[in-house]
């Protein structure tokens, strides 16, 4: 009689049992569906039996459900990988300047740099520098500008206060006023990955979704 290894035999049996359990869980939904289909066929009205088209339709449904489940699992896996990659990229942004929608002016060494987006080309563009009270304290004439993203620089007059300054863009094409979206700069202090999205902790705008960032410098 051939001898058997009780240890290896037990391990193999355990692994086989685990494999069978995993497969059973995976195919549980399919098994239930097929059992219902068989029961339905056994108890069908003999005078009005299911035809081939009905059976084919039932089987097509289970194939569709199984395919959707596998697709959802693949998408979930891909989303997780993309999020991890995005989180790693976000960590490299700490300490860097970013561009996002907003009209605050940040003055560094006597100069402020910001930008704006134009829906269409403009014949005339000017940027109004506003005090905290909303009063125009200076104007930057930029002339004609192309559609899309544009930038400007403002030199602070000697002795002028730089606290709480904002700006407003006035763009025209002929007599028509154009839509201009102000863009401001901010600095990334930290990155957070709570929930299922990446967020940046900005110096002036606080917690900001990564998707709102227009540009990185």
Sine and cosine of phi, psi and omega as CSV:
sin_phi,cos_phi,sin_psi,cos_psi,sin_omega,cos_omega
0.00,0.00,0.71,-0.70,-0.01,-1.00
-0.94,0.33,0.64,-0.77,0.01,-1.00
-1.00,0.09,0.41,-0.91,0.03,-1.00
-0.82,-0.57,0.51,-0.86,0.05,-1.00
-1.00,0.01,0.95,-0.32,-0.08,-1.00
-0.90,0.43,-0.52,0.86,-0.03,-1.00
-0.96,0.29,-0.79,0.61,0.01,-1.00
-0.89,0.45,-0.58,0.81,0.01,-1.00
-0.90,0.43,-0.65,0.76,0.02,-1.00
-0.92,0.40,-0.65,0.76,0.00,-1.00
-0.89,0.45,-0.69,0.72,0.00,-1.00
-0.89,0.46,-0.66,0.75,-0.01,-1.00
-0.91,0.42,-0.65,0.76,0.00,-1.00
-0.90,0.44,-0.70,0.71,0.01,-1.00
-0.89,0.45,-0.64,0.77,0.02,-1.00
-0.89,0.45,-0.64,0.77,0.01,-1.00
-0.90,0.43,-0.67,0.74,0.03,-1.00
-0.89,0.45,-0.68,0.73,0.01,-1.00
-0.88,0.48,-0.68,0.73,0.00,-1.00
-0.90,0.43,-0.62,0.78,0.01,-1.00
-0.91,0.42,-0.69,0.73,0.00,-1.00
-0.89,0.46,-0.69,0.72,-0.02,-1.00
-0.91,0.41,-0.60,0.80,-0.02,-1.00
-0.90,0.44,-0.64,0.77,0.02,-1.00
-0.91,0.41,-0.65,0.76,-0.03,-1.00
-0.91,0.42,-0.61,0.79,-0.07,-1.00
-0.99,-0.14,0.13,0.99,-0.07,-1.00
-0.85,0.53,-0.69,0.73,-0.02,-1.00
-0.90,0.43,-0.66,0.75,0.02,-1.00
-0.90,0.44,-0.69,0.72,0.00,-1.00
-0.87,0.50,-0.70,0.72,0.00,-1.00
-0.87,0.49,-0.66,0.75,-0.02,-1.00
-0.90,0.44,-0.70,0.71,-0.02,-1.00
-0.92,0.39,-0.62,0.79,0.04,-1.00
-0.89,0.46,-0.66,0.75,0.04,-1.00
-0.90,0.44,-0.63,0.78,0.00,-1.00
-0.91,0.41,-0.68,0.73,0.02,-1.00
-0.90,0.44,-0.69,0.73,0.02,-1.00
-0.88,0.48,-0.65,0.76,0.02,-1.00
-0.90,0.44,-0.62,0.78,0.00,-1.00
-0.94,0.33,-0.59,0.80,0.00,-1.00
-0.93,0.37,-0.55,0.83,-0.07,-1.00
-0.98,-0.21,0.27,0.96,-0.02,-1.00
-0.95,0.30,0.36,-0.93,0.03,-1.00
-0.94,0.34,0.89,-0.45,-0.03,-1.00
-0.88,0.47,-0.39,0.92,0.03,-1.00
-0.99,0.11,-0.24,0.97,0.00,-1.00
-0.61,-0.79,0.90,0.44,-0.09,-1.00
-0.94,0.33,0.34,-0.94,0.08,-1.00
-0.93,0.37,0.67,-0.74,0.04,-1.00
-1.00,-0.05,0.09,-1.00,-0.04,-1.00
-0.86,0.51,-0.59,0.81,-0.01,-1.00
-0.89,0.46,-0.64,0.77,0.00,-1.00
-0.92,0.40,-0.69,0.73,0.01,-1.00
-0.90,0.44,-0.70,0.72,0.02,-1.00
-0.87,0.50,-0.66,0.75,0.02,-1.00
-0.88,0.47,-0.67,0.74,0.01,-1.00
-0.89,0.45,-0.70,0.71,0.00,-1.00
-0.92,0.40,-0.59,0.81,0.03,-1.00
-0.89,0.45,-0.57,0.82,0.02,-1.00
-0.90,0.44,-0.71,0.70,0.00,-1.00
-0.91,0.42,-0.60,0.80,0.06,-1.00
-0.90,0.45,-0.65,0.76,0.01,-1.00
-0.90,0.43,-0.73,0.68,-0.01,-1.00
-0.87,0.49,-0.71,0.70,0.00,-1.00
-0.88,0.47,-0.66,0.75,0.02,-1.00
-0.90,0.43,-0.65,0.76,0.00,-1.00
-0.91,0.42,-0.66,0.75,0.01,-1.00
-0.88,0.48,-0.69,0.72,0.01,-1.00
-0.92,0.40,-0.63,0.78,0.02,-1.00
-0.90,0.43,-0.67,0.74,0.02,-1.00
-0.89,0.46,-0.64,0.77,0.03,-1.00
-0.90,0.44,-0.65,0.76,0.01,-1.00
-0.91,0.41,-0.68,0.73,0.00,-1.00
-0.90,0.44,-0.66,0.75,0.01,-1.00
-0.88,0.47,-0.66,0.75,0.02,-1.00
-0.91,0.42,-0.69,0.72,0.01,-1.00
-0.90,0.43,-0.63,0.77,0.00,-1.00
-0.89,0.45,-0.66,0.75,0.02,-1.00
-0.89,0.46,-0.67,0.74,0.01,-1.00
-0.91,0.41,-0.66,0.75,0.01,-1.00
-0.91,0.42,-0.63,0.78,-0.01,-1.00
-0.91,0.41,-0.66,0.75,0.04,-1.00
-0.89,0.47,-0.66,0.75,0.03,-1.00
-0.90,0.43,-0.66,0.75,0.01,-1.00
-0.90,0.43,-0.62,0.78,0.01,-1.00
-0.90,0.44,-0.66,0.76,0.03,-1.00
-0.91,0.42,-0.65,0.76,0.03,-1.00
-0.91,0.42,-0.63,0.78,-0.01,-1.00
-0.89,0.46,-0.59,0.80,0.00,-1.00
-0.88,0.48,-0.50,0.86,0.00,-1.00
-0.96,0.26,-0.14,0.99,-0.02,-1.00
-1.00,0.08,-0.23,0.97,-0.05,-1.00
-0.86,0.51,0.78,-0.62,-0.02,-1.00
1.00,0.01,-0.08,1.00,-0.02,-1.00
-0.99,-0.16,0.34,-0.94,0.02,-1.00
-1.00,-0.04,0.60,-0.80,0.01,-1.00
-0.78,-0.63,0.33,-0.94,0.03,-1.00
-0.91,-0.41,0.76,-0.65,0.01,-1.00
-0.52,-0.85,0.19,-0.98,-0.03,-1.00
-0.92,0.39,0.75,-0.67,-0.02,-1.00
0.32,-0.95,0.30,-0.95,-0.09,-1.00
-0.83,-0.56,0.34,0.94,0.06,-1.00
-0.98,0.19,0.56,-0.83,0.04,-1.00
-0.96,-0.28,0.77,-0.64,0.04,-1.00
-0.94,-0.35,0.87,-0.49,-0.04,-1.00
-0.99,-0.12,0.81,-0.58,0.04,-1.00
-0.78,-0.63,0.87,-0.50,-0.01,-1.00
0.79,0.61,0.70,0.71,0.10,-1.00
0.99,0.16,0.11,0.99,0.01,-1.00
-0.72,-0.69,0.52,-0.85,0.06,-1.00
-0.84,-0.55,0.73,-0.68,0.02,-1.00
-0.86,-0.51,0.75,-0.66,0.02,-1.00
-0.49,-0.87,-0.20,-0.98,-0.03,-1.00
-0.37,-0.93,-0.14,-0.99,0.00,-1.00
-0.26,-0.97,0.33,-0.94,0.07,-1.00
-0.88,-0.47,0.72,-0.69,0.02,-1.00
-0.96,-0.29,0.70,-0.71,0.03,-1.00
-0.93,0.37,-0.48,0.87,0.03,-1.00
-0.45,-0.89,0.21,-0.98,-0.03,-1.00
-0.88,0.48,0.57,-0.82,-0.04,-1.00
-0.86,-0.51,0.61,-0.79,0.07,-1.00
-0.98,0.20,-0.48,0.88,-0.07,-1.00
-0.54,-0.84,0.77,-0.64,0.03,-1.00
-0.72,-0.70,0.72,-0.70,0.13,-0.99
-0.68,-0.73,0.55,-0.84,0.01,-1.00
-0.93,-0.37,0.83,-0.55,0.01,-1.00
-0.99,-0.14,0.81,-0.59,0.04,-1.00
-1.00,0.00,0.80,-0.59,-0.12,-0.99
-0.92,-0.39,0.60,-0.80,0.09,-1.00
-0.98,0.22,0.17,-0.99,0.05,-1.00
-0.83,0.55,-0.43,0.90,0.02,-1.00
-1.00,0.06,-0.03,1.00,0.01,-1.00
1.00,0.01,0.19,0.98,-0.01,-1.00
-1.00,0.04,0.66,-0.75,0.02,-1.00
-0.96,0.29,0.87,-0.50,-0.02,-1.00
-0.94,-0.33,-0.24,0.97,0.05,-1.00
-0.26,-0.97,0.31,-0.95,0.00,-1.00
-0.68,-0.73,0.68,-0.73,0.06,-1.00
-0.92,-0.40,0.91,-0.42,0.02,-1.00
-1.00,0.03,0.85,-0.53,-0.04,-1.00
-0.95,-0.30,-0.17,0.99,-0.01,-1.00
0.95,0.32,-0.50,-0.87,-0.02,-1.00
-0.96,0.27,0.62,-0.79,-0.01,-1.00
-0.67,-0.74,0.52,-0.86,0.01,-1.00
-0.98,0.19,0.31,-0.95,0.09,-1.00
-0.92,0.40,0.46,-0.89,-0.01,-1.00
0.98,-0.22,-0.43,-0.90,-0.11,-0.99
-1.00,0.06,0.73,-0.69,0.02,-1.00
-0.70,-0.72,0.40,-0.91,0.01,-1.00
-0.82,-0.57,0.23,-0.97,0.08,-1.00
-0.47,-0.88,0.29,-0.96,0.04,-1.00
-0.75,-0.67,0.65,-0.76,-0.01,-1.00
-0.81,-0.59,0.80,-0.60,0.05,-1.00
-1.00,-0.02,0.81,-0.58,-0.05,-1.00
-0.96,0.29,0.80,-0.60,0.05,-1.00
-0.87,0.49,0.52,-0.85,-0.01,-1.00
-0.85,0.53,0.75,-0.66,0.06,-1.00
0.99,0.10,-0.09,1.00,-0.04,-1.00
-0.98,0.20,0.56,-0.83,0.05,-1.00
-0.97,0.25,0.60,-0.80,-0.02,-1.00
-0.92,-0.39,0.16,0.99,-0.03,-1.00
-1.00,0.09,0.74,-0.67,0.12,-0.99
0.92,0.40,0.44,0.90,-0.01,-1.00
-0.98,0.18,0.58,-0.81,0.11,-0.99
-0.73,-0.69,0.04,-1.00,0.02,-1.00
-0.61,-0.79,0.33,-0.94,0.01,-1.00
-0.69,-0.72,0.71,-0.70,-0.03,-1.00
-0.97,-0.23,0.79,-0.61,0.06,-1.00
-0.90,-0.44,0.91,-0.41,-0.05,-1.00
-0.84,-0.55,0.66,-0.76,-0.02,-1.00
-0.69,-0.73,0.52,-0.86,0.16,-0.99
-0.82,-0.57,0.97,-0.23,-0.17,-0.99
0.92,0.39,-0.81,-0.59,0.03,-1.00
-1.00,-0.05,-0.14,0.99,-0.07,-1.00
-1.00,0.06,0.71,-0.70,0.05,-1.00
-1.00,0.04,0.71,-0.70,-0.08,-1.00
-0.98,-0.18,0.38,-0.93,0.06,-1.00
-0.98,0.21,0.79,-0.61,0.02,-1.00
-0.76,-0.65,0.83,-0.56,0.00,-1.00
-0.98,-0.18,0.88,-0.48,-0.02,-1.00
-0.95,0.32,0.59,-0.81,0.02,-1.00
-0.79,-0.61,0.76,-0.65,-0.03,-1.00
-0.89,-0.46,0.30,-0.95,0.06,-1.00
-0.99,-0.17,0.47,-0.88,0.05,-1.00
-0.45,-0.89,0.24,-0.97,-0.03,-1.00
-0.90,-0.43,0.66,-0.75,0.00,-1.00
-0.99,0.11,0.87,-0.49,0.02,-1.00
-1.00,-0.09,-0.52,0.85,-0.04,-1.00
-0.33,-0.95,0.20,-0.98,0.02,-1.00
-0.77,-0.64,0.70,-0.71,0.05,-1.00
-0.83,-0.56,0.50,-0.86,-0.06,-1.00
-0.83,-0.56,0.52,0.86,0.02,-1.00
-0.92,0.40,0.55,-0.83,-0.01,-1.00
0.94,0.33,-0.58,-0.81,-0.04,-1.00
-0.91,-0.42,0.40,0.92,0.01,-1.00
-0.64,-0.77,0.43,-0.90,0.01,-1.00
-1.00,0.02,0.71,-0.71,0.00,-1.00
-0.79,-0.61,0.59,-0.81,0.02,-1.00
-0.96,-0.30,0.67,-0.74,0.09,-1.00
-0.99,-0.10,0.97,-0.26,-0.07,-1.00
-1.00,-0.10,0.47,-0.88,-0.08,-1.00
-0.88,0.48,-0.62,0.78,-0.07,-1.00
-0.93,-0.37,-0.46,0.89,-0.06,-1.00
-0.98,-0.20,0.02,1.00,0.03,-1.00
0.92,0.40,-0.52,-0.85,-0.04,-1.00
-0.93,0.37,0.85,-0.53,-0.07,-1.00
-0.71,-0.70,0.78,-0.62,0.06,-1.00
-0.85,0.52,0.64,-0.77,-0.02,-1.00
-0.86,0.52,-0.53,0.85,-0.04,-1.00
-0.91,0.42,-0.26,0.97,-0.01,-1.00
-1.00,0.05,-0.12,0.99,-0.02,-1.00
-0.97,0.26,0.79,-0.62,-0.02,-1.00
-1.00,0.02,-0.60,0.80,-0.05,-1.00
-0.37,-0.93,0.35,-0.94,-0.01,-1.00
-0.79,-0.62,0.68,-0.73,0.01,-1.00
-0.78,-0.63,0.00,0.00,0.00,0.00
